[in-house]
């Protein structure tokens, strides 16, 4: 199966999961981990569609995997997981993406932003249990502020 078809199928599944999670959250009083699944499904579907556009103009073979790996390692380095030594290795894929010659600055910024959003979703999704809009703002705006030094 080629990458384009795979991305469309997975993005469609993510958006179906998003709709299901939104309907569950509208009926439940206590959400528990539902915002985590909601935010991840929205973001993964969006990133896969943007990656299709970026990969059609440039060679970005492993950029999405490297940024996702970095976001996951950053999440594991902070509480509640607390594998703090992972933070020493978590930024290596981001430095590689930034230094990569095949992709330009705007493309590498998108992949770095992807890692930062994944990190924020996995570590601060619980804010949405208090209120959904502040949870969304906390995740995406905080990731944007983290991207500014890059």
BALOBA-1460 file (C-alpha; in Angstrom, 3 decimals):
// residues 150
<rec num="1" residu="x" x="0.000" y="0.000" z="0.000"/>
<rec num="2" residu="x" x="1.456" y="3.363" z="-0.929"/>
<rec num="3" residu="x" x="2.011" y="6.158" z="1.579"/>
<rec num="4" residu="x" x="-0.713" y="8.415" z="0.199"/>
<rec num="5" residu="x" x="-3.485" y="5.829" z="0.537"/>
<rec num="6" residu="x" x="-2.223" y="4.772" z="3.960"/>
<rec num="7" residu="x" x="-2.257" y="8.383" z="5.219"/>
<rec num="8" residu="x" x="-5.798" y="8.945" z="3.932"/>
<rec num="9" residu="x" x="-7.100" y="5.752" z="5.549"/>
<rec num="10" residu="x" x="-5.465" y="6.419" z="8.922"/>
<rec num="11" residu="x" x="-6.556" y="10.083" z="8.892"/>
<rec num="12" residu="x" x="-10.148" y="9.021" z="8.155"/>
<rec num="13" residu="x" x="-10.057" y="6.525" z="11.026"/>
<rec num="14" residu="x" x="-8.668" y="9.248" z="13.316"/>
<rec num="15" residu="x" x="-11.478" y="11.629" z="12.416"/>
<rec num="16" residu="x" x="-14.078" y="8.904" z="13.001"/>
<rec num="17" residu="x" x="-12.539" y="8.306" z="16.436"/>
<rec num="18" residu="x" x="-12.663" y="12.079" z="17.030"/>
<rec num="19" residu="x" x="-16.386" y="12.147" z="16.333"/>
<rec num="20" residu="x" x="-16.993" y="9.174" z="18.590"/>
<rec num="21" residu="x" x="-14.957" y="10.685" z="21.433"/>
<rec num="22" residu="x" x="-16.767" y="14.017" z="21.081"/>
<rec num="23" residu="x" x="-20.127" y="12.248" z="21.314"/>
<rec num="24" residu="x" x="-18.971" y="10.301" z="24.378"/>
<rec num="25" residu="x" x="-17.688" y="13.460" z="26.028"/>
<rec num="26" residu="x" x="-21.006" y="15.203" z="25.440"/>
<rec num="27" residu="x" x="-22.859" y="12.480" z="27.346"/>
<rec num="28" residu="x" x="-20.351" y="11.721" z="30.126"/>
<rec num="29" residu="x" x="-19.951" y="13.922" z="33.189"/>
<rec num="30" residu="x" x="-16.467" y="12.677" z="34.089"/>
<rec num="31" residu="x" x="-14.162" y="12.363" z="31.090"/>
<rec num="32" residu="x" x="-11.127" y="10.609" z="32.567"/>
<rec num="33" residu="x" x="-8.794" y="9.913" z="29.604"/>
<rec num="34" residu="x" x="-11.268" y="10.788" z="26.836"/>
<rec num="35" residu="x" x="-9.596" y="14.170" z="26.106"/>
<rec num="36" residu="x" x="-6.315" y="12.339" z="25.495"/>
<rec num="37" residu="x" x="-7.862" y="10.148" z="22.808"/>
<rec num="38" residu="x" x="-9.779" y="13.105" z="21.359"/>
<rec num="39" residu="x" x="-6.712" y="15.357" z="21.086"/>
<rec num="40" residu="x" x="-4.468" y="12.591" z="19.751"/>
<rec num="41" residu="x" x="-6.958" y="11.536" z="17.096"/>
<rec num="42" residu="x" x="-7.471" y="15.132" z="15.923"/>
<rec num="43" residu="x" x="-3.757" y="15.850" z="15.825"/>
<rec num="44" residu="x" x="-2.684" y="12.576" z="14.172"/>
<rec num="45" residu="x" x="-5.325" y="12.960" z="11.453"/>
<rec num="46" residu="x" x="-4.286" y="16.561" z="10.804"/>
<rec num="47" residu="x" x="-0.562" y="15.753" z="10.753"/>
<rec num="48" residu="x" x="-1.007" y="12.873" z="8.326"/>
<rec num="49" residu="x" x="-2.870" y="15.108" z="5.886"/>
<rec num="50" residu="x" x="-0.283" y="17.891" z="6.174"/>
<rec num="51" residu="x" x="2.515" y="15.336" z="5.773"/>
<rec num="52" residu="x" x="0.978" y="14.275" z="2.461"/>
<rec num="53" residu="x" x="1.221" y="17.859" z="1.231"/>
<rec num="54" residu="x" x="4.776" y="18.322" z="2.501"/>
<rec num="55" residu="x" x="6.040" y="15.003" z="1.170"/>
<rec num="56" residu="x" x="4.683" y="15.787" z="-2.289"/>
<rec num="57" residu="x" x="6.958" y="18.829" z="-2.532"/>
<rec num="58" residu="x" x="10.054" y="17.534" z="-0.704"/>
<rec num="59" residu="x" x="11.684" y="14.317" z="0.425"/>
<rec num="60" residu="x" x="10.489" y="13.970" z="4.028"/>
<rec num="61" residu="x" x="10.707" y="10.206" z="4.441"/>
<rec num="62" residu="x" x="11.458" y="9.802" z="8.143"/>
<rec num="63" residu="x" x="10.637" y="13.290" z="9.382"/>
<rec num="64" residu="x" x="7.219" y="12.364" z="10.761"/>
<rec num="65" residu="x" x="8.575" y="9.295" z="12.555"/>
<rec num="66" residu="x" x="11.477" y="11.261" z="14.049"/>
<rec num="67" residu="x" x="9.226" y="14.032" z="15.310"/>
<rec num="68" residu="x" x="6.749" y="11.552" z="16.805"/>
<rec num="69" residu="x" x="9.609" y="9.677" z="18.476"/>
<rec num="70" residu="x" x="10.919" y="12.888" z="19.977"/>
<rec num="71" residu="x" x="7.464" y="13.850" z="21.279"/>
<rec num="72" residu="x" x="7.020" y="10.414" z="22.844"/>
<rec num="73" residu="x" x="10.457" y="10.481" z="24.491"/>
<rec num="74" residu="x" x="9.816" y="13.966" z="25.869"/>
<rec num="75" residu="x" x="6.497" y="12.767" z="27.315"/>
<rec num="76" residu="x" x="8.100" y="9.764" z="28.963"/>
<rec num="77" residu="x" x="10.735" y="11.995" z="30.565"/>
<rec num="78" residu="x" x="8.169" y="13.963" z="32.568"/>
<rec num="79" residu="x" x="5.658" y="12.942" z="35.251"/>
<rec num="80" residu="x" x="3.682" y="10.707" z="35.617"/>
<rec num="81" residu="x" x="6.178" y="8.453" z="33.823"/>
<rec num="82" residu="x" x="9.303" y="10.113" z="35.159"/>
<rec num="83" residu="x" x="12.035" y="8.481" z="33.076"/>
<rec num="84" residu="x" x="14.008" y="11.708" z="33.391"/>
<rec num="85" residu="x" x="17.254" y="10.540" z="31.687"/>
<rec num="86" residu="x" x="15.279" y="10.224" z="28.436"/>
<rec num="87" residu="x" x="15.282" y="13.995" z="28.140"/>
<rec num="88" residu="x" x="18.956" y="13.790" z="27.194"/>
<rec num="89" residu="x" x="18.043" y="11.773" z="24.101"/>
<rec num="90" residu="x" x="14.639" y="13.239" z="23.288"/>
<rec num="91" residu="x" x="15.924" y="16.313" z="21.512"/>
<rec num="92" residu="x" x="18.345" y="14.439" z="19.229"/>
<rec num="93" residu="x" x="15.701" y="13.703" z="16.544"/>
<rec num="94" residu="x" x="14.636" y="17.361" z="16.612"/>
<rec num="95" residu="x" x="18.210" y="18.568" z="16.161"/>
<rec num="96" residu="x" x="18.584" y="16.137" z="13.273"/>
<rec num="97" residu="x" x="15.387" y="17.448" z="11.652"/>
<rec num="98" residu="x" x="16.528" y="21.022" z="12.043"/>
<rec num="99" residu="x" x="19.915" y="20.250" z="10.493"/>
<rec num="100" residu="x" x="18.546" y="18.101" z="7.661"/>
<rec num="101" residu="x" x="19.376" y="19.600" z="4.276"/>
<rec num="102" residu="x" x="16.564" y="17.937" z="2.291"/>
<rec num="103" residu="x" x="13.792" y="19.867" z="4.020"/>
<rec num="104" residu="x" x="13.569" y="23.623" z="4.295"/>
<rec num="105" residu="x" x="13.031" y="25.701" z="7.437"/>
<rec num="106" residu="x" x="9.221" y="25.814" z="7.281"/>
<rec num="107" residu="x" x="8.975" y="22.041" z="6.825"/>
<rec num="108" residu="x" x="11.337" y="21.324" z="9.707"/>
<rec num="109" residu="x" x="9.408" y="23.809" z="11.867"/>
<rec num="110" residu="x" x="6.208" y="21.845" z="11.220"/>
<rec num="111" residu="x" x="7.811" y="18.566" z="12.284"/>
<rec num="112" residu="x" x="9.337" y="20.173" z="15.373"/>
<rec num="113" residu="x" x="5.912" y="21.633" z="16.200"/>
<rec num="114" residu="x" x="4.459" y="18.134" z="15.792"/>
<rec num="115" residu="x" x="6.853" y="16.797" z="18.437"/>
<rec num="116" residu="x" x="6.022" y="19.648" z="20.808"/>
<rec num="117" residu="x" x="2.260" y="19.186" z="20.366"/>
<rec num="118" residu="x" x="2.531" y="15.438" z="20.988"/>
<rec num="119" residu="x" x="4.563" y="16.143" z="24.111"/>
<rec num="120" residu="x" x="1.964" y="18.625" z="25.356"/>
<rec num="121" residu="x" x="-0.981" y="16.373" z="24.516"/>
<rec num="122" residu="x" x="0.515" y="13.406" z="26.334"/>
<rec num="123" residu="x" x="1.513" y="15.418" z="29.396"/>
<rec num="124" residu="x" x="-1.207" y="18.062" z="29.802"/>
<rec num="125" residu="x" x="-4.389" y="16.543" z="28.352"/>
<rec num="126" residu="x" x="-5.809" y="16.389" z="31.879"/>
<rec num="127" residu="x" x="-6.316" y="20.175" z="31.851"/>
<rec num="128" residu="x" x="-9.255" y="19.555" z="29.503"/>
<rec num="129" residu="x" x="-11.028" y="17.657" z="32.284"/>
<rec num="130" residu="x" x="-11.614" y="21.002" z="33.997"/>
<rec num="131" residu="x" x="-12.630" y="22.859" z="30.838"/>
<rec num="132" residu="x" x="-12.200" y="21.850" z="27.210"/>
<rec num="133" residu="x" x="-11.316" y="25.246" z="25.696"/>
<rec num="134" residu="x" x="-8.543" y="26.048" z="28.214"/>
<rec num="135" residu="x" x="-7.222" y="22.530" z="27.627"/>
<rec num="136" residu="x" x="-7.041" y="23.111" z="23.888"/>
<rec num="137" residu="x" x="-5.411" y="26.519" z="24.337"/>
<rec num="138" residu="x" x="-2.914" y="25.135" z="26.868"/>
<rec num="139" residu="x" x="-1.767" y="22.414" z="24.494"/>
<rec num="140" residu="x" x="-1.539" y="24.203" z="21.168"/>
<rec num="141" residu="x" x="-0.491" y="27.655" z="22.372"/>
<rec num="142" residu="x" x="2.137" y="26.255" z="24.732"/>
<rec num="143" residu="x" x="3.546" y="24.216" z="21.841"/>
<rec num="144" residu="x" x="3.679" y="27.343" z="19.702"/>
<rec num="145" residu="x" x="5.542" y="29.250" z="22.420"/>
<rec num="146" residu="x" x="8.013" y="26.372" z="22.696"/>
<rec num="147" residu="x" x="8.586" y="26.551" z="18.936"/>
<rec num="148" residu="x" x="9.637" y="30.222" z="18.997"/>
<rec num="149" residu="x" x="13.287" y="29.557" z="20.042"/>
<rec num="150" residu="x" x="13.724" y="26.991" z="17.264"/>
